[in-house]
Amino acid sequence: GNNLVSGPVPNPWSFTSYSCAPPVITSTSPIDGATNVPLDAPITATFSKPMDTATVAWTITPPITLTPAWSAGDTIVTFSHATPFQECTVYTVQISGVGVNGQPIQPGPVPNPWSFTTVCVNPVILSTVPPDGAIDVVVTAPIVVTFSEGMDTATVTWTFTPLATVNPSWSGGDTVLTLQPSP
């Protein structure tokens, strides 16, 4: 026969069997760059291989207590949290650990660490005194407006019809605005 000569593919060649390949994170939820993430949303990470769950560690910034639950043969971890995320906040999560094959997590198709931004809940007016539609209100009675969260007081404005002059004051962590009519 003829001698073997170089061809279009390498010879010798190498490959890694599935059982020896290191685990990677194949997907996350929320995904990297997600916005308007609900304040109670769980965090999940899906791995390419079963993980040695005792070796898996995580960090989240800003810190919040996460409780892991494993599923799908230890290839998916779902983190719940009793304390809601903060509004309008960027969270960054990083996971480390070792697969059941003894290989540490390696970079994969999705970022690790990854970041997401929580929803910004707009404030609402919870109550007014006097209430809407009240009649026979004394002209010197204070007007009290209670908001659902602390307000940036410099951005709050009001208009009266007919025109009135009031002295504003804030209380309750800037959640209560009292407008005292001037004589």
Secondary structure by P-SEA (a helix, b strand, c coil): ccccccccccccbbbbccccbbbbbcccccccccccccccbbbbbbbcccccccccccccccbbbbbbbbcccccbbbbbbccccccbbbbbbbbbbbccccccccccccccccccccbbbbbbbcccccccccccccccbbbbbbcccccccccbbbbbccbbbbbbbbcccccbbbbbbcc
